[in-house]
C-alpha cells in the first residue's frame, strides 16, 4: 500500500508538468508496466484529477477540471508561491489580500524548515510597495491561524495614543482595507465586537482554548468598526442628502452611512487629525451639520479661513 501511494504521488507530480506523457514513458519513470500506469491513472481520475487521454500517442495529459484538485509543488515552486502570496498579502494586488493570507497560512503550515529559511532570506532582500503601516508576516499568519482554528487570542495592543493594553478575544476574520489590516473579533473584556489594527498588536503564544463561533456581525457593522473605531477622533455628521448620494462619495471603509429619512443621512467616520475630516467634508459637495465632536466645527472654520486667505 505504501509503495502504491508513493507511486501515485510520483505519477501525479509527472502529470503536473506541462507536457504530454506516453504510457510507456510514464511506465519507464515509475518502473512499472503500461497496464499498471493505466490502473493508476484511473485511480487518480476517481480522486478528481482531470487526466485526459492524448490521441495518437496513447498517452496522458493533466487537464483543467470543474474544481481545483490538490497540487504537488517541488521546493522551488513552493518557495516561489510563498513569496508571491506574502507580496499579495501586503496589498500589492488589490482585492487578493485576504485570500492570499488564507492560502499562505495553509502553505506555511506544511513547509519544511529548510524552505522557511529560504523564504525569509528572500523577504529580507525583496522590496514591496508601501501602502499602509507594515505588518510582520509572522504576526499576520498567527492571527490568521487563530481565526481558522477558532482559538482564543491573547495579545498586547497599542491604542492610537500609544497606551498599551492586554486583550483577550475570539478572532473572527481579517479584513484588509487597501491600507491597513484589521482583526474583527469578539472582545471578551468588553463583551462586544471590536476591530483591532493588526500592525498594533502582538500575539501571545500559545493561543487559548477553542471557542464556539458566535453569530457573524453584518458587513455594515464590520465596516463601521473599521471606518469609525480605532482613531483619535470619531465624528458624526448629518448630511442633507439621500443615503445613496452620500454613499457614492464615501467608501465603506472610510465612513459608515445610515439613512435617517429620504433626504437626511448620518455619516460616522474617524481620523487621527480633525483637519482630515474637515477636508473630506469640504470636498463632499453636500450641505451638512456637525453633530460631534464640537472641535470639528473649529477645524472647519480654520480650514475655511486658510482657503479664503489664499484667494487673490
matplotlib code that plots the C-alpha trace (Angstrom):
import matplotlib.pyplot as plt

x = [0.0, 2.8, 4.6, 1.3, 0.6, 4.1, 3.8, 0.6, 2.2, 5.1, 2.7, 0.7, 3.9, 4.9, 1.5, 1.5, 4.4, 3.2, 3.7, 2.1, 3.2, 3.0, 2.1, 5.4, 7.3, 5.4, 6.0, 9.7, 9.7, 7.8, 9.4, 6.2, 4.3, 2.0, -1.1, -0.2, 0.1, -3.5, -4.8, -3.0, -4.4, -7.9, -7.3, -6.3, -9.3, -11.5, -9.9, -11.0, -7.9, -9.0, -6.5, -7.2, -6.2, -4.0, -4.9, -2.2, 0.5, -1.5, -0.6, -1.9, -2.2, -3.5, -6.3, -8.5, -11.5, -14.6, -12.9, -9.2, -7.7, -4.8, -1.5, 2.0, 4.8, 8.6, 10.9, 11.4, 7.8, 6.8, 9.2, 8.0, 4.4, 5.0, 6.9, 4.2, 1.5, 3.3, 3.6, -0.2, -1.0, 0.8, -1.7, 0.4, -2.6, -5.9, -8.7, -6.5, -5.1, -7.4, -7.4, -3.6, -3.3, -5.6, -3.6, -0.3, -1.5, -2.2, 1.1, 3.4, 1.8, 3.4, 6.6, 9.8, 12.2, 14.8, 12.2, 11.1, 14.7, 15.0, 11.7, 12.9, 16.1, 14.2, 11.9, 14.9, 16.2, 12.9, 11.3, 7.5, 5.5, 4.4, 0.7, 0.0, 1.6, 3.7, 2.6, 5.1, 4.2, 4.6, 2.0, -0.4, -0.1, -0.5, -3.7, -5.0, -4.3, -6.2, -9.2, -9.0, -8.7, -11.2, -8.6, -8.9, -6.2, -4.4, -2.4, -0.7, -2.3, -1.3, -4.1, -3.9, -2.5, 0.2, -1.4, -0.6, -3.2, -3.5, -6.6, -8.3, -10.6, -12.3, -10.9, -13.4, -11.7, -9.0, -10.1, -7.8, -9.0, -6.3, -4.0, -4.3, -5.1, -7.8, -8.9, -12.6, -13.1, -15.3, -13.6, -14.1, -13.2, -15.7, -18.3, -18.8, -17.4, -14.3, -11.9, -8.1, -5.4, -3.0, 0.1, -0.6, -1.0, 1.5, 0.0, 0.9, 1.6, 0.4, -3.1, -6.0, -8.7, -11.0, -14.3, -17.7, -18.1, -20.7, -23.2, -21.2, -21.9, -23.3, -20.8, -22.1, -21.1, -17.6, -17.2, -18.4, -15.7, -13.0, -14.2, -15.2, -13.2, -9.5, -9.0, -8.2, -11.3, -14.7, -17.2, -20.9, -22.3, -25.8, -25.8, -28.8, -29.0, -30.1, -28.0, -27.4, -25.9, -23.7, -22.5, -21.3, -18.9, -17.7, -16.3, -17.5, -14.0, -14.0, -17.3, -20.5, -23.5, -27.0, -30.2, -32.3, -35.0, -35.2, -33.3, -31.1, -28.2, -26.0, -22.2, -19.9, -16.2, -12.9, -9.4, -6.3, -6.4, -9.6, -8.2, -8.6, -12.3, -12.7, -11.1, -13.3, -16.4, -15.2, -15.0, -18.3, -20.3, -23.4, -24.9, -24.2, -24.3, -21.6, -23.1, -19.9, -17.2, -17.5, -13.8, -14.5, -16.5, -13.4, -11.3, -13.7, -13.7, -9.9, -9.7, -12.2, -10.1, -6.9, -8.7, -10.1, -6.7, -5.2, -7.6, -6.1]
y = [0.0, 2.4, 1.7, 2.2, 5.5, 6.8, 5.7, 7.6, 10.8, 10.5, 9.9, 13.0, 15.0, 13.9, 14.7, 18.2, 19.1, 21.0, 18.2, 15.1, 11.7, 8.5, 5.4, 3.8, 6.9, 7.0, 3.3, 3.9, 6.7, 4.7, 1.3, -0.5, -1.8, 0.1, -1.7, -0.6, 3.0, 2.7, 1.5, 4.3, 6.9, 5.5, 5.9, 9.5, 10.2, 8.7, 11.1, 14.0, 14.7, 15.5, 13.4, 13.5, 10.7, 12.1, 10.5, 9.3, 8.7, 6.5, 9.0, 11.2, 14.9, 16.6, 18.9, 21.6, 20.4, 22.0, 22.2, 22.7, 19.4, 19.3, 20.2, 19.0, 21.5, 21.0, 23.0, 25.8, 26.1, 26.2, 29.0, 31.0, 30.6, 31.5, 34.7, 35.6, 35.1, 37.2, 40.0, 39.7, 39.7, 43.1, 44.6, 44.7, 43.2, 44.9, 42.5, 39.5, 40.2, 38.1, 35.1, 35.3, 35.2, 32.1, 30.3, 31.3, 30.0, 26.6, 26.5, 27.6, 25.0, 22.2, 23.9, 22.2, 24.4, 24.5, 26.2, 28.6, 29.8, 30.4, 32.3, 34.5, 35.3, 36.3, 38.5, 40.3, 41.4, 42.0, 45.4, 45.6, 48.8, 50.6, 51.2, 51.4, 50.5, 47.4, 44.1, 41.4, 38.2, 36.1, 38.2, 38.1, 34.4, 33.8, 35.8, 34.1, 30.7, 31.6, 32.7, 29.5, 27.1, 29.1, 29.6, 32.4, 35.0, 37.0, 39.9, 43.1, 46.1, 49.7, 52.2, 55.3, 57.4, 54.8, 53.3, 49.6, 47.1, 43.3, 42.0, 38.6, 38.0, 35.4, 36.2, 36.0, 37.3, 39.5, 42.5, 44.4, 48.0, 48.7, 50.4, 48.5, 45.0, 44.8, 41.9, 41.6, 39.8, 39.4, 41.2, 39.1, 42.0, 44.4, 41.7, 43.2, 43.1, 45.1, 45.8, 45.9, 47.2, 44.3, 46.5, 47.5, 44.0, 41.4, 37.9, 35.9, 32.3, 29.7, 30.6, 29.9, 27.2, 26.6, 28.6, 28.2, 30.8, 33.5, 34.8, 36.8, 40.6, 42.1, 43.6, 47.1, 46.5, 45.4, 48.3, 50.7, 49.5, 49.9, 53.3, 54.8, 53.0, 52.9, 56.6, 59.6, 61.4, 60.0, 62.2, 62.2, 64.4, 64.8, 65.3, 66.7, 64.3, 60.7, 57.8, 56.7, 60.1, 60.1, 56.5, 57.4, 59.8, 57.6, 54.1, 51.6, 51.5, 55.4, 56.0, 54.4, 55.7, 55.4, 56.7, 58.8, 59.5, 60.1, 63.4, 63.0, 60.7, 60.1, 59.8, 58.3, 58.4, 58.7, 60.1, 60.9, 64.6, 66.8, 68.5, 65.3, 65.1, 68.8, 68.4, 65.4, 67.4, 70.4, 68.1, 66.4, 69.0, 68.5, 70.5, 69.1, 69.7, 68.5, 66.6, 65.6, 66.4, 70.2, 70.7, 69.6, 72.8, 74.9, 72.8, 73.5, 77.3, 77.3, 75.5, 78.0, 80.9, 79.4, 78.9, 82.4, 83.9, 82.0, 83.7, 86.6]
z = [0.0, 0.8, -2.5, -4.4, -2.7, -3.3, -6.9, -7.3, -5.9, -8.3, -11.2, -10.2, -10.0, -13.5, -15.0, -13.4, -15.7, -18.8, -21.3, -22.7, -21.5, -23.4, -21.4, -22.0, -20.9, -17.6, -17.1, -17.5, -15.0, -12.5, -13.1, -13.7, -16.7, -19.0, -17.6, -14.1, -15.4, -16.8, -13.4, -11.5, -13.9, -13.3, -9.5, -9.9, -12.0, -9.3, -6.9, -9.1, -11.2, -14.8, -16.7, -20.5, -22.9, -25.7, -29.1, -31.4, -28.8, -26.4, -23.7, -20.9, -20.0, -16.9, -18.0, -16.4, -14.3, -12.8, -9.4, -8.3, -7.1, -4.7, -6.3, -5.7, -5.6, -5.6, -3.4, -5.9, -6.7, -3.0, -2.3, -5.3, -4.3, -0.7, -1.7, -4.1, -1.5, 1.0, -1.5, -2.3, 1.4, 1.8, -0.6, -3.8, -5.8, -4.8, -3.7, -3.2, 0.3, 2.5, 0.1, 0.0, 3.8, 3.9, 1.2, 2.9, 6.2, 4.7, 2.8, 5.7, 8.0, 6.0, 4.8, 6.0, 7.9, 5.1, 2.9, 5.6, 5.9, 2.2, 2.1, 5.0, 3.1, 0.0, 2.0, 3.5, 0.2, -1.6, -1.6, -1.9, -2.4, 0.8, 1.2, 4.9, 8.2, 7.8, 9.5, 10.3, 8.3, 11.4, 13.2, 10.3, 10.0, 13.7, 13.8, 10.6, 12.1, 15.3, 13.1, 11.1, 14.2, 16.3, 19.1, 21.6, 21.1, 23.8, 22.6, 23.6, 21.9, 21.4, 21.2, 18.9, 21.8, 22.5, 25.6, 25.9, 27.0, 27.0, 25.3, 25.1, 22.1, 19.9, 16.5, 13.7, 10.5, 9.0, 6.9, 4.5, 3.6, 1.0, 3.5, 6.8, 8.2, 10.8, 13.0, 13.6, 17.0, 20.0, 22.8, 25.9, 28.2, 26.6, 25.8, 22.3, 18.7, 18.2, 15.3, 16.0, 13.8, 13.2, 13.0, 16.6, 18.1, 19.2, 19.8, 22.9, 22.3, 22.8, 21.8, 24.2, 24.1, 21.3, 21.2, 19.5, 16.8, 17.5, 15.0, 12.5, 12.6, 9.4, 7.0, 7.9, 11.5, 10.5, 8.2, 10.8, 13.2, 10.6, 9.5, 12.8, 15.6, 16.4, 15.7, 17.9, 16.7, 15.9, 14.1, 13.5, 10.7, 9.4, 5.6, 3.9, 1.0, 0.4, 1.7, -1.9, -2.9, 0.2, -0.2, -3.7, -2.1, 0.8, 0.6, 3.2, 4.8, 5.1, 6.7, 7.9, 6.1, 7.6, 6.2, 8.6, 6.1, 2.3, 2.5, 5.6, 6.2, 9.2, 8.5, 11.1, 10.4, 12.2, 11.7, 13.7, 12.7, 12.6, 9.5, 7.6, 8.4, 7.6, 4.2, 3.4, 4.3, 2.2, -0.8, -0.1, -2.1, 0.0, 2.9, 6.3, 10.1, 12.5, 15.4, 17.1, 18.2, 18.7, 17.9, 14.3, 13.8, 14.8, 12.4, 9.6, 10.3, 10.5, 7.1, 5.6, 6.9, 5.3, 2.0, 2.0, 2.8, -0.2, -2.6, -4.6]

ax = plt.figure().add_subplot(projection="3d")
ax.plot(x, y, z, "-o")
ax.set_aspect("equal")
plt.show()
